[in-house]
């Protein structure tokens, strides 16, 4: 099989998640008490892609936080003038990719397959790959959803041959325009269905939904202090819940005071509360 490396795209500003992302990059927002970036890296590890020789992460918005988080575990590519988009981010890594195929994942993609461990759940992307086609991980489009690819929508990961990477320009652009659609027009696009649960966590509502899916009936970090009531919620490390939370995400270090009742919100440190409605 063609040699493959992995890239996790973590440069985005997460504008739709503001104000949560005003101080924390989207890639480091926790889902199920694990940063989104770590979910993606764990998935690559499950495929045998480990360390700076095989895995790269790009960063731009609040890049210092991403760099600190991923240093030593990945090759890092910082975009100093702001995010270059999914295509520009990969193009900037061309020298590091160096002739290999590249498995590109979006840090904000939440995937979970109850029947397969992370990595094994997307192994079909690599199985039998010739190294010549572009492959997209997909889910069927929702009723009324437009766009997509032959009735399917992108589900967080794509596999790209070196011949496409080699001609990408180091400028603002997205893979849908520079790689996916051209490959589709050439008859070189393969769609690989994902059998698990997929969410783009780009909005507060979807971010909360991903957390609640990860939590099941509820999830609390061992260092959290819960003296109140927590129902179907995710409670982060060092968080303190003395009030009542239902279907909420309480970030690490955040507090819900006695007498507070929260439902369907994200609570961050400093009392920041983001409703999903």
Buried (B, 14 or more C-beta within 10 A) or exposed (E): EBEBBBBBBBBBBBEBBEEBBEEBBBBBBBBBBEBBBBBBBEBBBBBEBBEBEBBBBBBBBBBEBBBEBBEEBBBBBBBEEEBBBBBBBBBBBBEBBEEBBBBBBBBBBBBBBEEBEBBEBBBBBBEEBEBEBBBBBBBEBEEEEEEBBEEBBBBBBBBBBBEBBEEBEBEBBBBBEBBBBBBBEEEBBBBBEBEBBBBBBBBBBBBBBBBBBBBEEBBBBEEBBBEBBBEBBBBBBBBBBBBBBBBBBBBBBBBBEEEBEBEBBBBBBEEBBBEBE
